[in-house]
Amino acid sequence: MNPLQRTLIEKAGHDNGFEHVLAQEPAVVAMASARHQACALVSVPHSGGFNILFQPASPALLSELHRTFEGGAAASVDSFNVATVAGLALLLRRAANLSQALPSQAEQDYQAEVAEALKNLPAGSRGTEVERLVRQRVGQDRFRAAMLGYWGGACSITKVNIPAVLRASHAKPWADCASDGERLDVFNGFLLCAHLDALFDRFLISFDETGRMLVSPSIAARDGELLGLDRPMRLRWLAPEHTGYLQYHRMRFSEGSNVVIGNRE
């Protein structure tokens, strides 16, 4: 690895979520971040380009990276090859976003942020409605941040990437979750445009096991047309970890399908 290659690797890391250089070995640049637990080990093969190994590499992180770069960068189960600096930047950025969004980093960030917020509350506020609201606000902010990172800042159906109109939608509602882990799990829901979020939140739409949108028959045909639900829509992708939460959501969706919404004409 020559000095120019090392400089390009370090800059790509700094600009894309791996801002700390951990080691100065002749053949490898090791980079990490204070914002997540992943470490990227980048080397330059004799054949050219860059080889990237992530450590620690959770199964969820590797699975998502293989899905994102299917047929392209994957070199083995836990390493990736890219031909250009631009490709390296894309891979590092995606890995950093996923490392911040996937369990259990989002939950760890939530616990740290809650602890900091509770320091500013009067002692008598502990265990009260005030503390509950603080925890909920922080949790929903962390969930949204994780969703934006996981879905690349774009709606999981339409690909609209205007943050102001995107909502982080729970499949299993916040109040029904058994733990903070469930509430903050990036697989417990989707990043949706506001009108789709409202429908999903009220169990008026759901998704089958392939990601195809299901529309409640309780929605009047005219309303469905106005909402754009008269054309096929599906999720950009589904991970196996979505399955349990979607099953819960479809159950609630089915329970409400016999309620008529609006005029049927």
C-alpha positions, -999 to 999 in steps of 0.1 A, spaced: 0 0 0 15 33 -11 11 67 7 -15 79 -18 -36 48 -14 -34 51 24 -45 88 22 -74 80 0 -86 52 23 -83 73 54 -102 102 37 -130 78 25 -133 66 61 -133 100 76 -160 113 53 -182 82 55 -186 72 92 -152 57 101 -134 89 112 -108 73 136 -76 55 123 -68 28 148 -36 13 133 -8 22 110 2 -13 96 20 -15 63 -7 -34 45 -39 -25 63 -57 6 74 -80 0 105 -107 26 110 -135 30 136 -160 55 149 -172 68 183 -208 65 169 -209 27 165 -190 -4 173 -179 -16 138 -143 -15 127 -133 -15 90 -100 -31 79 -90 -20 44 -63 -34 23 -51 -31 -13 -50 -65 -31 -23 -71 -58 -52 -72 -84 -61 -37 -75 -91 -20 -59 -98 -24 -21 -107 -52 2 -127 -44 33 -132 -66 63 -156 -55 91 -150 -64 127 -170 -71 148 -193 -81 121 -228 -91 133 -248 -114 112 -274 -87 107 -248 -62 94 -232 -87 70 -267 -98 57 -277 -63 50 -244 -54 33 -247 -85 11 -282 -76 2 -273 -40 -6 -243 -50 -27 -257 -82 -41 -237 -93 -72 -212 -66 -67 -188 -60 -38 -192 -92 -18 -159 -112 -18 -168 -137 9 -191 -141 39 -174 -113 59 -153 -93 33 -160 -71 3 -140 -60 -27 -146 -26 -45 -128 -13 -75 -127 24 -68 -125 50 -41 -161 59 -48 -172 23 -43 -152 22 -10 -170 54 1 -204 39 -6 -196 6 12 -183 24 43 -212 48 44 -237 20 42 -219 0 69 -217 30 92 -254 38 88 -263 2 94 -240 -1 124 -258 28 140 -293 16 131 -292 -21 138 -297 -37 172 -283 -32 197 -265 1 189 -298 20 187 -308 7 221 -274 16 236 -276 51 222 -311 54 236 -301 43 271 -272 68 271 -294 97 259 -321 89 284 -296 88 313 -283 123 302 -319 137 298 -329 124 333 -300 142 349 -318 174 341 -351 164 358 -360 173 394 -355 143 417 -392 141 423 -398 135 386 -384 100 386 -410 73 381 -436 99 371 -454 107 338 -427 133 331 -400 106 331 -422 84 309 -427 112 284 -389 119 283 -382 82 276 -408 81 249 -396 113 232 -359 101 233 -369 67 221 -390 79 192 -362 102 181 -337 73 182 -361 51 163 -365 77 136 -327 82 133 -322 44 131 -349 41 104 -334 70 83 -301 52 85 -314 18 77 -335 29 47 -309 53 34 -331 84 41 -358 73 16 -393 59 19 -393 21 21 -419 20 -7 -418 52 -28 -381 61 -25 -392 97 -17 -362 112 2 -376 144 17 -370 140 55 -398 164 64 -425 141 49 -411 108 62 -423 90 93 -408 61 113 -437 37 116 -439 9 141 -454 -24 130 -458 -34 167 -469 -2 184 -448 15 210 -473 8 238 -476 -29 228 -439 -36 229 -426 -58 257 -392 -41 259 -371 -11 248 -353 -35 225 -386 -41 206 -395 -4 206 -361 6 191 -357 -24 168 -352 -10 133 -370 -41 119 -401 -32 139 -416 -11 112 -408 10 81 -398 45 70 -429 58 52 -443 89 36 -468 107 59 -500 94 43 -487 58 42 -476 61 78 -511 72 89 -526 43 71 -501 18 84 -504 32 120 -542 27 119 -538 -8 104 -555 2 71 -526 -11 51 -501 -39 58 -477 -61 39 -476 -98 31 -445 -120 35 -431 -109 1 -435 -71 9 -466 -66 -13 -489 -39 2 -523 -51 15 -551 -26 15 -580 -29 39 -614 -35 21 -628 -10 46 -613 18 26 -638 32 0 -627 27 -36 -628 64 -43 -606 72 -12 -582 44 -22 -578 61 -56 -572 95 -41 -546 80 -18 -529 62 -47 -537 28 -33 -553 16 -65 -519 6 -80 -496 -22 -68 -470 -11 -43 -444 -31 -24 -416 -26 1 -382 -21 -15 -369 -51 5 -378 -73 35 -353 -88 59 -361 -121 79 -361 -100 111 -392 -81 99 -413 -113 99 -424 -114 135 -434 -78 137 -452 -80 103 -472 -110 115 -484 -90 145 -493 -61 123 -512 -83 98 -532 -97 127 -543 -63 137 -549 -54 101 -572 -84 97 -591 -76 128 -600 -41 115 -608 -50 79 -645 -52 86 -648 -16 97 -660 7 68 -640 39 64 -657 66 43 -683 62 16 -682 30 -4 -692 48 -36 
